[in-house]
Amino acid sequence: MSYEVLAQKWRPQNFSDVVGQEHVTTTLKNQILSGRIGHAYLFWGPRGTGKTTVARILAKAVNCPNRIQETEFDAITTAEPCNQCEFCNDISQDRSFDVIEMDAASNRGIDTIRDLRENVKLSPAACPYKIYIIDEAHMLSPEAFNALLKTLEEPPPHVIFIMATTEHAKIPKTISSRCQDFDFRHLEDQKIIERLQLIVKEEEVSADSDVLTLITRQSEGCLRDAENLLERLIASAGKNLTIETVQQTIGLGSSVLLRDLTTAIIERHLAKGLRTLNDLTKQGTDLSKCLDHLIGYFRDLRLLAIDNNLDELVQSPKSDLPELKQKAGQMSVSRLSRIIRILMHTGRDIKQYGYPQLQLEAAFIQLNSLEEGVHLEEIVSKLSALEQKFDAAGIPTTEGLPPQQQPLFSHDNPTNTQATSAHLPFPAKHGTSISAPPDLAKKAATTEYNEQTAMSPSPDPNESSPSLTPHPARSLAELPSFWDEIKSKLPMRLSHGLLVGSVPTVNAAGVVEIPCSPSYLSLIGDSEKKIIVDILTQAVDKPVKIELVPFDAVPEPTASENVRQKTDRKTPRMRKIEAQDDPQLKTALELFDATVLETQ
């Protein structure tokens, strides 16, 4: 007998041998035992997950006359084929006249389906059922699908159709609605490892769990790929498989170099990382697979950085867990996420443009310059703590402070601080990253400002507060004529940043409606409103009520599609310039002396 590859030799012959598809096999066995066998099935899912294998087992099970299992006291009927009778052997060896397998990729025309419609009328040659297994069914032409509709919906009672496909979306709804739909899923890594352990034990191959884990990671959830890779490794390195031989055979490079590469990224050692990358290239390493390994490695680090107890989700060998946990404790989740994102973008660029070594070198340079981010809430809390120390020491902190450097946060209005914190992390809104200098706290201490004093008007006449030069009382009806004068007396954060350059109006109730940008509406607290009210009251010499109304100075475009197309055509430099000119972001940049690094 000729040699059988492992994928064929270890192909499941009954439902209990199928790995990782219990939701499918359990339903099919129940149908067989209850006699509720369907006339058409659609098996879909990724490659190498058992679609055709289960179709053959189903064909044997419905045709096997000896589905009897002997127990100690009785014989019971099962859903498993016996694999001993003539029907089972013929189907297993692909010589049964009643189980017809069709490759839709090479038989996709309407003529083939017409012949099929004529042949289904004929009774089975020997088996109770005639089974048609149509593999890669999505390759059938639209005409062939249409010709199959009536036969698929009402076939003769002795015919069962089983269609298998990797692209469920390409199956017409008129076809899938006439079939019982079963989805095959990627296998869990642990199930593949257990299957490989059984194979290597029976084949007398020496391979530890780390080797099988590495093979499983390369298979991407497909058992057939894992079996074929194991076959290749045995043919290349013999029956004594080690991590080094496996990595060399599949082009991952040595484990030492890969470990050096990850260490260089974590420790920001650019020269070491570039030298290690060059050594991997000289060894003939597949850099795309090396990149996949790096992404998986940092993904494991991120999981452990989120929670040190997520061991079951880690794909790296269990022997590496202590080292992984140690490194995960040295890095933040945000930095690990940015490393993964940069590596994934590099993989996309390699597929699109090529030059893998050049792309990876550029990625390492970018990773080396990647700094730990500081959350805005942390900056605000530090500024608040610094302010409280100034208050406790009685240090005047606002004298000589330029208006544009006065803070946006107010203790009089706690929701104001929360709103500012919610609006200032601009990457969520504008897709823009801002970087504040590391000596921000020192610079804040040098300027010595007090947020409470800056935001709230002080009743003390000795303290400076916004006021108007004495003049005769004016009427609110004349507000447009002296609005610029009033606005000039407002703090810079209000006149320049928050209030839109439009003239307020007085409604019928005598309330002054002041236009305000909708994005800043939540940033203006009661203390800011009191400043405006006090200035207007002094101007008109009577109590004034104000109301901030949303006002959008830019009219909405009439065609959203054109705007979307125009936005898509913007270059990164154009988006960066727009971000720098954005009034809300500009205020934050001035406050923290920050710059725009990139837009996304």
C-alpha positions in Angstrom: 0.0 0.0 0.0 1.3 3.5 -0.9 2.3 5.9 1.9 -0.5 8.1 3.3 0.2 11.6 4.6 -0.8 12.3 8.1 -3.8 14.5 7.2 -5.3 11.5 5.2 -4.2 8.8 7.6 -5.7 10.5 10.6 -8.8 11.8 9.0 -11.8 11.2 11.3 -14.0 8.2 10.3 -16.8 8.8 12.8 -18.4 11.8 14.5 -16.6 11.2 17.9 -13.2 11.7 16.1 -14.1 15.1 14.8 -12.3 17.8 16.7 -13.8 21.1 17.7 -17.1 20.9 15.9 -19.3 19.4 18.6 -22.1 21.9 17.9 -22.4 20.3 14.4 -21.8 16.6 15.1 -24.2 16.6 18.1 -27.1 17.9 15.9 -26.4 15.5 13.1 -26.3 12.5 15.4 -29.6 13.5 17.0 -31.1 13.8 13.5 -29.9 10.3 12.6 -31.2 8.7 15.8 -34.6 10.4 15.5 -34.9 9.8 11.7 -35.3 13.5 11.0 -32.7 13.6 8.3 -32.7 16.6 6.1 -32.7 16.6 2.3 -30.1 19.4 1.9 -27.3 20.6 4.1 -24.9 23.6 3.8 -21.6 23.3 5.6 -19.6 26.5 5.6 -16.5 27.7 7.5 -12.7 28.2 7.2 -10.5 25.8 5.4 -9.3 22.6 7.2 -12.0 22.6 9.8 -13.8 19.3 8.7 -16.6 20.2 6.3 -15.9 17.5 3.7 -14.9 15.0 6.4 -18.2 15.5 8.3 -20.1 15.2 5.0 -18.5 11.8 4.3 -19.2 10.6 7.8 -22.9 11.7 7.4 -23.0 9.8 4.1 -21.7 6.6 5.9 -24.0 7.0 8.9 -27.3 7.3 6.9 -26.3 4.3 4.7 -24.7 2.0 7.3 -27.0 -0.9 8.2 -24.9 -1.9 11.3 -25.2 1.2 13.5 -25.4 -1.1 16.6 -23.2 -0.7 19.7 -22.8 -3.7 21.9 -22.9 -3.0 25.7 -22.5 -5.3 28.6 -26.2 -6.1 28.9 -27.7 -5.0 25.6 -27.2 -3.7 22.1 -28.2 -0.1 21.3 -28.6 1.8 18.1 -26.1 4.6 17.6 -25.5 7.4 15.1 -21.9 6.3 14.4 -21.1 4.3 11.2 -19.6 0.9 11.9 -16.8 1.4 9.4 -16.8 -2.4 8.9 -19.6 -3.0 6.4 -19.3 -2.9 2.6 -21.2 0.4 2.4 -18.8 2.2 4.9 -15.7 0.8 3.3 -16.8 1.8 -0.2 -17.6 5.3 0.9 -14.3 5.7 2.9 -12.3 4.5 -0.1 -14.3 6.8 -2.5 -15.5 3.9 -4.7 -19.2 4.0 -3.9 -21.6 4.7 -6.8 -24.1 6.2 -4.5 -21.9 8.9 -2.9 -20.9 11.4 -5.6 -18.4 14.1 -4.8 -18.4 17.1 -7.1 -15.8 19.9 -7.3 -17.9 23.0 -8.1 -14.7 24.9 -9.1 -14.2 22.6 -12.2 -17.9 21.7 -12.7 -19.6 25.1 -12.3 -21.6 25.2 -15.5 -25.3 24.7 -16.1 -24.7 21.6 -18.2 -23.3 19.8 -15.2 -26.3 20.7 -13.1 -28.7 19.6 -15.9 -27.0 16.1 -15.8 -27.3 16.1 -12.1 -31.1 16.8 -12.2 -31.5 13.8 -14.6 -29.4 11.5 -12.5 -31.1 12.2 -9.2 -34.2 10.6 -10.5 -32.4 7.2 -10.6 -32.6 5.0 -7.5 -29.4 4.3 -5.6 -27.3 1.4 -6.9 -26.8 -0.3 -3.5 -27.2 2.1 -0.6 -30.5 3.4 0.9 -29.5 7.0 0.0 -27.8 8.6 -2.9 -25.6 11.4 -1.5 -24.3 14.4 -3.6 -21.4 16.2 -1.9 -20.7 19.5 -3.7 -17.4 21.0 -2.6 -16.6 24.7 -3.0 -20.3 25.3 -3.8 -19.8 29.0 -4.1 -18.0 28.5 -7.4 -21.2 27.5 -9.2 -22.4 30.0 -11.7 -25.6 31.9 -11.2 -27.3 29.9 -14.0 -26.2 26.6 -12.3 -27.6 27.8 -9.0 -30.9 28.7 -10.6 -31.1 25.3 -12.4 -30.5 23.6 -9.0 -33.2 25.5 -7.1 -36.2 23.2 -7.8 -34.3 20.0 -7.4 -32.7 21.2 -4.2 -36.1 22.2 -2.7 -37.9 19.0 -3.6 -35.5 16.2 -4.4 -36.5 12.5 -4.6 -36.8 10.9 -1.1 -33.7 8.9 -1.7 -31.4 11.9 -2.4 -29.5 14.1 0.1 -27.5 17.1 -1.0 -24.5 18.3 1.1 -22.8 21.5 -0.1 -19.5 22.7 1.4 -18.0 26.2 1.0 -15.5 28.5 2.6 -17.4 31.6 1.4 -20.9 31.6 2.8 -21.7 35.1 1.5 -21.4 34.0 -2.1 -24.1 31.4 -1.7 -27.4 32.9 -3.0 -30.1 33.3 -0.3 -32.4 31.2 -2.5 -30.0 28.3 -2.1 -29.1 28.7 1.6 -32.8 29.1 2.6 -33.5 25.6 1.2 -30.7 24.0 3.2 -29.9 23.2 6.8 -27.1 25.6 7.7 -24.1 24.5 9.7 -21.2 26.8 10.5 -17.8 25.2 11.1 -15.5 27.3 13.3 -11.7 27.7 13.8 -10.5 25.1 16.3 -9.2 26.2 19.7 -5.4 25.9 20.1 -5.7 23.4 22.9 -7.9 21.0 20.9 -5.3 21.1 18.0 -2.5 20.4 20.5 -4.3 17.5 22.0 -4.9 16.0 18.5 -1.2 16.5 17.6 -0.2 14.8 20.8 -2.2 11.8 19.9 -0.6 11.7 16.4 3.0 12.1 17.5 2.5 9.4 20.2 1.1 6.9 17.6 3.7 7.9 15.0 6.5 7.6 17.6 7.7 11.2 17.1 9.5 13.1 19.8 7.9 16.6 20.2 7.3 18.4 23.4 4.4 20.7 24.2 6.4 23.8 23.1 7.0 22.4 19.7 3.3 21.5 19.3 2.3 24.9 20.5 4.5 26.6 17.9 3.0 24.3 15.1 -0.5 25.1 16.3 0.1 28.9 16.2 1.2 28.6 12.6 -1.9 26.7 11.7 -4.3 29.6 12.5 -7.0 27.3 13.9 -7.0 24.8 11.0 -6.3 21.2 12.0 -5.4 20.1 8.5 -2.8 22.9 8.3 -1.3 21.7 11.6 -1.1 18.1 10.4 0.5 19.0 7.1 3.0 21.2 8.9 3.9 18.3 11.2 4.3 16.1 8.2 6.7 18.6 6.6 8.7 18.9 9.8 9.1 15.1 10.2 10.2 14.8 6.6 12.7 17.7 7.1 14.1 17.2 10.7 13.2 13.6 11.4 11.3 12.2 14.3 13.1 14.2 17.0 11.6 17.7 16.8 13.0 20.6 18.8 12.1 24.3 18.9 15.3 25.2 17.0 14.7 22.8 14.2 11.0 23.8 13.9 11.8 27.5 13.8 14.6 26.9 11.2 12.3 24.8 9.0 9.3 27.1 8.9 11.5 30.2 8.6 10.9 31.9 12.0 14.6 32.3 12.8 16.2 31.1 16.0 14.4 31.5 19.3 17.4 33.4 20.7 17.2 36.0 17.9 13.4 36.4 18.3 13.9 36.9 22.0 16.6 39.4 21.4 14.3 41.2 18.9 11.4 41.5 21.4 13.8 42.6 24.2 15.3 45.3 21.9 11.8 46.7 21.3 10.8 46.6 24.9 14.1 48.3 26.1 14.1 50.8 23.2 17.5 49.5 22.1 17.3 50.5 18.4 20.8 49.5 17.3 20.5 46.0 18.9 17.1 45.6 17.2 18.4 46.5 13.8 21.4 44.2 14.1 19.1 41.3 15.2 16.8 42.0 12.3 19.7 41.9 9.9 20.9 38.6 11.4 17.4 37.1 10.9 17.5 38.2 7.3 20.8 36.6 6.7 19.4 33.3 8.0 16.7 33.5 5.4 14.0 34.1 7.9 10.5 34.8 6.5 10.1 38.3 7.9 6.3 38.2 7.4 6.1 35.2 9.7 8.5 36.8 12.1 6.2 39.9 12.2 3.2 37.6 12.9 5.2 36.1 15.8 6.0 39.6 17.2 2.3 40.6 17.0 1.3 37.4 18.9 4.0 38.0 21.5 3.0 41.5 22.3 -0.6 40.5 22.2 0.2 38.0 25.0 2.1 40.8 26.9 -0.9 43.1 26.6 -3.3 40.4 28.0 -1.0 39.9 31.0 -0.6 43.6 31.5 -4.4 43.9 31.6 -4.7 41.1 34.1 -1.9 38.9 35.4 -4.4 35.9 35.6 -5.3 35.7 31.9 -3.0 32.7 31.5 -5.6 30.6 29.6 -5.7 33.2 26.8 -2.0 33.4 26.2 -0.8 31.6 23.1 2.9 31.5 23.9 4.3 28.3 25.5 3.4 27.9 29.1 7.1 27.6 30.0 7.5 31.3 28.9 4.8 32.5 31.3 7.1 33.7 34.1 9.2 35.8 31.7 6.1 37.2 30.0 4.5 38.2 33.3 7.8 40.0 34.3 7.9 41.9 31.1 4.2 42.7 31.1 4.7 44.3 34.5 7.2 46.8 33.0 4.9 48.1 30.3 1.6 49.9 30.1 -1.4 48.6 28.2 -1.5 51.8 26.1 2.2 51.4 24.9 1.6 47.7 24.1 -1.5 48.6 22.1 0.4 51.2 20.1 3.2 48.6 19.5 0.7 46.1 18.2 -1.0 48.8 16.0 2.3 49.8 14.5 3.4 46.2 13.8 0.0 45.5 12.2 0.2 48.5 9.9 3.7 47.4 9.0 2.4 44.0 8.0 -0.2 45.7 5.8 2.4 47.8 4.1 4.7 44.8 3.5 1.8 43.0 1.7 1.0 46.1 -0.3 4.5 47.5 -1.1 7.0 44.8 -0.3 10.5 45.6 1.1 9.9 43.7 4.3 13.3 44.4 5.9 13.0 48.2 5.1 9.5 48.3 6.4 10.5 46.5 9.7 13.5 48.8 10.2 11.2 51.9 9.8 8.8 50.3 12.3 11.5 49.7 14.8 12.7 53.3 14.5 9.1 54.4 15.2 8.7 52.0 18.1 12.0 53.3 19.6 10.7 56.8 19.7 7.3 55.8 21.2 7.0 57.4 24.6 4.6 56.5 27.4 1.5 58.6 27.2 0.2 60.6 30.2 -3.6 60.6 30.7 -5.2 64.0 30.9 -6.9 63.1 34.1 -3.5 62.5 35.7 -2.3 65.9 34.6 -5.4 67.6 35.9 -5.1 65.8 39.3 -1.5 66.9 39.6 -2.3 70.5 38.7 -5.2 70.5 41.3 -2.9 69.1 44.0 -0.3 71.8 43.1 -3.0 74.5 43.4 -4.1 73.3 46.7 -0.5 73.5 48.0 -0.3 77.1 46.8 -3.6 77.9 48.5 -2.5 76.4 51.8 0.7 78.4 51.7 -1.1 81.6 50.8 1.0 82.2 47.7 -0.6 84.6 45.2 -0.5 82.6 42.0 -2.2 84.8 39.4 -0.2 87.9 39.5 1.6 88.6 36.3 0.1 85.6 34.6 -0.8 86.2 30.9 -4.5 85.7 30.2 -3.9 83.0 27.6 -2.2 80.9 30.3 -5.1 81.1 32.7 -6.5 77.6 33.4 -9.7 76.2 32.0 -10.6 74.3 35.1 -12.8 75.7 37.9 -13.4 74.2 41.4 -16.6 76.3 41.6 -18.1 74.0 39.0 -17.0 70.3 39.5 -18.8 69.3 36.3 -16.7 71.8 34.4 -13.5 69.9 35.1 -15.2 66.6 34.2 -16.5 68.1 30.9 -13.1 69.5 30.1 -11.5 66.1 30.8 -14.0 64.4 28.6 -13.5 66.8 25.7 -9.7 67.3 25.8 -8.6 63.7 25.0 -8.8 64.7 21.4 -7.7 61.4 19.8 -11.3 60.1 20.4 -12.9 63.1 18.7 -10.4 64.4 16.2 -8.1 61.4 15.8 -5.2 63.6 17.0 -2.4 62.8 19.5 -1.0 65.6 21.5 2.3 65.4 23.5 2.9 67.5 26.6 6.5 68.2 27.8 7.6 66.0 30.7 8.4 69.1 32.9 4.8 70.2 32.8 4.4 70.1 36.6 7.6 72.1 37.0 6.5 74.7 34.5 3.2 75.0 36.3 5.0 75.6 39.5 7.2 78.3 38.0 4.2 80.2 36.6 2.4 79.8 39.9 -1.2 80.3 39.0 -4.2 79.5 41.1 -7.2 77.9 39.3 -9.7 79.1 41.8 -8.7 82.7 41.5 -8.3 82.6 37.8 -11.8 81.2 37.2 -13.9 82.9 39.8 -14.4 86.6 40.2 -13.2 87.7 43.6 -15.4 90.0 45.7 -12.3 91.6 47.1 -11.9 95.1 45.6 -8.1 94.9 46.0 -7.9 91.9 43.6 -8.0 92.3 39.9 -11.3 91.4 38.3 -12.7 92.1 34.9 -14.6 95.4 34.9 -15.6 98.2 32.6 -14.3 101.8 32.7 -17.0 104.0 34.3 -19.4 105.3 31.7 -23.1 106.3 31.5 -25.6 103.4 31.7 -26.5 101.9 28.4 -29.5 100.1 27.1 -29.5 96.4 26.2 -31.0 97.5 22.8 -27.6 99.1 22.1 -25.7 95.9 22.9 -24.4 95.4 19.4 -22.7 98.7 19.4 -20.6 98.1 22.6 -20.4 94.3 22.5 -16.8 94.4 21.2 -15.9 96.6 24.2 -17.4 94.1 26.6 -15.8 91.2 24.9 -12.4 92.8 25.2 -12.9 92.9 29.0 -13.5 89.2 29.2 -10.7 86.8 30.0 -8.9 85.5 27.0 -10.3 82.0 27.5 -13.8 83.3 27.0 -13.5 86.1 24.4 -10.9 84.3 22.2 -11.6 80.6 22.8 -15.2 80.0 23.9 -17.5 82.7 22.5 -18.1 82.8 18.8 -17.5 86.1 17.1 -21.2 86.9 16.7 -23.4 89.6 18.2 -25.7 88.6 21.0 -29.4 89.3 20.8 -32.1 90.1 23.4 -35.2 87.9 23.2 -38.8 89.0 24.2 -38.2 88.0 27.8 -35.2 90.4 28.1 -32.7 87.5 28.3 -29.4 88.1 26.4 -28.8 85.1 24.1 -25.1 84.8 23.5 -24.1 82.5 20.6 -21.6 79.8 21.7 -19.9 77.0 19.9 -21.8 73.7 20.7 -18.5 72.0 21.5 -17.7 74.6 24.2 -21.2 74.8 25.6 -20.4 72.2 28.3 -17.1 73.8 29.2 -18.6 77.1 30.4 -19.5 76.8 34.1 -21.5 79.0 36.4 -18.4 81.0 37.4 -17.7 81.9 33.7 -21.3 82.9 33.2 -21.1 85.1 36.4 -18.1 87.0 34.9 -20.2 87.8 31.8 -23.3 88.7 33.8 -21.2 91.1 36.1 -19.7 92.9 33.1 -23.0 93.3 31.3 -24.7 94.5 34.6 -22.0 97.2 35.1 -22.5 98.2 31.4 -26.3 98.6 31.5 -26.5 99.4 35.3 -29.3 96.9 35.9 -29.5 93.1 36.5 -29.0 91.1 33.4 -29.9 87.5 32.6 -28.0 85.6 30.0 -28.4 82.3 28.1 -25.7 80.6 26.1 -27.2 79.2 22.9 -25.5 76.8 20.5 -24.4 78.4 17.3 -22.6 76.7 14.4 -20.7 79.2 12.3 -20.1 76.7 9.5 -23.2 75.7 7.5 -23.8 72.0 7.1 -23.0 70.7 3.6 -25.9 69.8 1.4 -24.3 66.6 0.1 -22.8 64.5 2.8 -21.3 62.2 0.2 -19.3 65.0 -1.4 -18.0 66.0 2.1 -17.0 62.4 2.8 -15.2 62.1 -0.4 -13.4 65.4 0.2 -12.4 64.3 3.7 -11.0 61.0 2.3 -8.8 63.0 0.0 -7.1 64.9 2.8 -3.5 64.2 3.3 -2.0 63.6 6.8 -0.4 67.1 6.6 -3.7 68.7 5.8 -5.4 66.9 8.7 -2.5 68.0 11.0 -2.9 71.6 9.9 -6.7 71.4 10.5 -6.1 69.9 13.9 -3.7 72.7 14.9 -6.3 75.4 13.8 -9.2 73.8 15.6 -10.2 76.3 18.4 -10.9 73.6 21.0 -7.6 71.8 20.4 -5.7 75.0 20.0 -6.7 76.0 23.5 -5.4 72.7 24.9 -2.2 73.1 22.9 -1.6 76.5 24.4 -2.5 75.4 27.9 -0.1 72.5 28.0 2.5 73.9 25.6 1.9 70.8 23.4 2.2 70.0 19.8 0.3 67.8 17.3 2.3 64.7 16.5 0.0 62.8 14.1 -3.6 62.4 13.1 -5.5 59.2 12.6 
